[in-house]
Amino acid sequence: MTLETSRLILRPFRNEDIDLLAELMANPDFMRFSLGVFSREQTASFLEKLIDWDRRSLPSQFAVIHRDDHRLIGYCGFFHQQVDGTSEIEIGYRVHREYWNKGLATEAARAVRDHAFAELKLPRVISLIHPDNVPSRRVAEKNGMKLEKQTVFRGFPTLVFAINRKQWTGSMP
Ligand SMILES: CC(C)(COP(=O)(O)OP(=O)(O)OC[C@H]1O[C@@H](n2cnc3c(N)ncnc32)[C@H](O)[C@@H]1OP(=O)(O)O)[C@@H](O)C(=O)NCCC(=O)NCCS
């Protein structure tokens, strides 16, 4: 399934995305607040995992394409996480630095959130964010999410932002 917003196209990843995705994931700005940059091999297995989720019709990440220049500028979509022993669907996002602070991550995350509730019928979605990651916190807030708690995720202090179906329905015009 492909999602469209005014400035972006969010489409499933394909094997041919490997070169551009590897370039993005080798960039320390793109990989801020992660364990670090990815080698080409790490990106290849990440990409394979996303394509496998698509193949199995599981929530997955979308390739984020800018309509103006048709460039792959990042990813936004779903990850499958275990948080404090509970299975959760996370909305995650990363955008090429040249495209920061234009509202693009928010635009993508909103489309993904609406897809989660409207088509996938998920009960809730979360975002996991390092407390120091102010831009990402803003994206979660602008995506209608509320700070639920602070926890430790993969050894790091992590804020859990969440929105459930009822809150989403109440936020729709
Ligand atoms: C987080 C990220 C995806 C945001 O992308 P983006 O397209 O720039 O996001 P938006 O433009 O939609 O929103 C960014 C918000 O952060 C704010 N912001 C950016 N830098 C900031 C700073 N240093 N201090 C305070 N606010 C800041 C912007 O002003 C904007 O908020 P506003 O609309 O209220 O003004 C992007 O910074 C990124 O890819 N970072 C590296 C990867 C990452 O951290 N991913 C998230 C992991 S949880």
Ligand as a Chemical Component Dictionary entry (heavy atoms), coordinates in Angstrom:
data_LIG
# 
_chem_comp.id                   LIG 
_chem_comp.type                 NON-POLYMER 
_chem_comp.pdbx_formal_charge   0 
_chem_comp.three_letter_code    LIG 
# 
loop_
_chem_comp_atom.comp_id 
_chem_comp_atom.atom_id 
_chem_comp_atom.alt_atom_id 
_chem_comp_atom.type_symbol 
_chem_comp_atom.charge 
_chem_comp_atom.model_Cartn_x 
_chem_comp_atom.model_Cartn_y 
_chem_comp_atom.model_Cartn_z 
_chem_comp_atom.pdbx_ordinal 
LIG C1  C1  C 0 13.457 13.670 14.236 1  
LIG C2  C2  C 0 13.375 14.033 12.761 2  
LIG C3  C3  C 0 12.805 12.842 11.979 3  
LIG C4  C4  C 0 12.443 15.237 12.606 4  
LIG O1  O1  O 0 12.265 15.476 11.223 5  
LIG P1  P1  P 0 11.744 16.885 10.668 6  
LIG O2  O2  O 0 11.195 16.652 9.298  7  
LIG O3  O3  O 0 12.783 17.911 10.830 8  
LIG O4  O4  O 0 10.542 17.176 11.699 9  
LIG P2  P2  P 0 9.477  18.369 11.631 10 
LIG O5  O5  O 0 9.983  19.469 10.770 11 
LIG O6  O6  O 0 8.153  17.749 11.281 12 
LIG O7  O7  O 0 9.413  18.827 13.160 13 
LIG C5  C5  C 0 10.599 19.119 13.876 14 
LIG C6  C6  C 0 10.264 19.956 15.101 15 
LIG O8  O8  O 0 11.382 19.977 15.991 16 
LIG C7  C7  C 0 11.734 21.323 16.264 17 
LIG N1  N1  N 0 13.172 21.387 16.502 18 
LIG C8  C8  C 0 14.164 21.031 15.683 19 
LIG N2  N2  N 0 15.356 21.200 16.278 20 
LIG C9  C9  C 0 15.100 21.667 17.512 21 
LIG C10 C10 C 0 15.906 22.034 18.619 22 
LIG N3  N3  N 0 17.227 21.931 18.569 23 
LIG N4  N4  N 0 15.302 22.464 19.739 24 
LIG C11 C11 C 0 13.956 22.573 19.807 25 
LIG N5  N5  N 0 13.128 22.216 18.793 26 
LIG C12 C12 C 0 13.709 21.783 17.671 27 
LIG C13 C13 C 0 11.297 22.070 15.041 28 
LIG O9  O9  O 0 11.174 23.444 15.301 29 
LIG C14 C14 C 0 9.947  21.387 14.783 30 
LIG O10 O10 O 0 8.965  21.783 15.703 31 
LIG P3  P3  P 0 7.890  22.957 15.427 32 
LIG O11 O11 O 0 7.078  22.518 14.245 33 
LIG O12 O12 O 0 7.109  23.026 16.679 34 
LIG O13 O13 O 0 8.651  24.210 15.130 35 
LIG C15 C15 C 0 14.758 14.418 12.185 36 
LIG O14 O14 O 0 15.317 15.398 13.007 37 
LIG C16 C16 C 0 15.711 13.233 12.113 38 
LIG O15 O15 O 0 15.703 12.450 11.161 39 
LIG N6  N6  N 0 16.575 13.076 13.150 40 
LIG C17 C17 C 0 17.517 11.983 13.212 41 
LIG C18 C18 C 0 16.832 10.655 13.421 42 
LIG C19 C19 C 0 15.920 10.635 14.635 43 
LIG O16 O16 O 0 16.231 11.176 15.679 44 
LIG N7  N7  N 0 14.774 9.953  14.458 45 
LIG C20 C20 C 0 13.827 9.779  15.541 46 
LIG C21 C21 C 0 14.261 8.682  16.424 47 
LIG S1  S1  S 0 13.101 8.468  17.769 48 
# 
loop_
_chem_comp_bond.comp_id 
_chem_comp_bond.atom_id_1 
_chem_comp_bond.atom_id_2 
_chem_comp_bond.value_order 
_chem_comp_bond.pdbx_ordinal 
LIG C1  C2  SING 1  
LIG C2  C3  SING 2  
LIG C2  C4  SING 3  
LIG C2  C15 SING 4  
LIG C4  O1  SING 5  
LIG O1  P1  SING 6  
LIG P1  O2  DOUB 7  
LIG P1  O3  SING 8  
LIG P1  O4  SING 9  
LIG O4  P2  SING 10 
LIG P2  O5  DOUB 11 
LIG P2  O6  SING 12 
LIG P2  O7  SING 13 
LIG O7  C5  SING 14 
LIG C5  C6  SING 15 
LIG C6  O8  SING 16 
LIG C6  C14 SING 17 
LIG O8  C7  SING 18 
LIG C7  N1  SING 19 
LIG C7  C13 SING 20 
LIG N1  C8  SING 21 
LIG N1  C12 SING 22 
LIG C8  N2  DOUB 23 
LIG N2  C9  SING 24 
LIG C9  C10 SING 25 
LIG C9  C12 DOUB 26 
LIG C10 N3  SING 27 
LIG C10 N4  DOUB 28 
LIG N4  C11 SING 29 
LIG C11 N5  DOUB 30 
LIG N5  C12 SING 31 
LIG C13 O9  SING 32 
LIG C13 C14 SING 33 
LIG C14 O10 SING 34 
LIG O10 P3  SING 35 
LIG P3  O11 DOUB 36 
LIG P3  O12 SING 37 
LIG P3  O13 SING 38 
LIG C15 O14 SING 39 
LIG C15 C16 SING 40 
LIG C16 O15 DOUB 41 
LIG C16 N6  SING 42 
LIG N6  C17 SING 43 
LIG C17 C18 SING 44 
LIG C18 C19 SING 45 
LIG C19 O16 DOUB 46 
LIG C19 N7  SING 47 
LIG N7  C20 SING 48 
LIG C20 C21 SING 49 
LIG C21 S1  SING 50 
# 
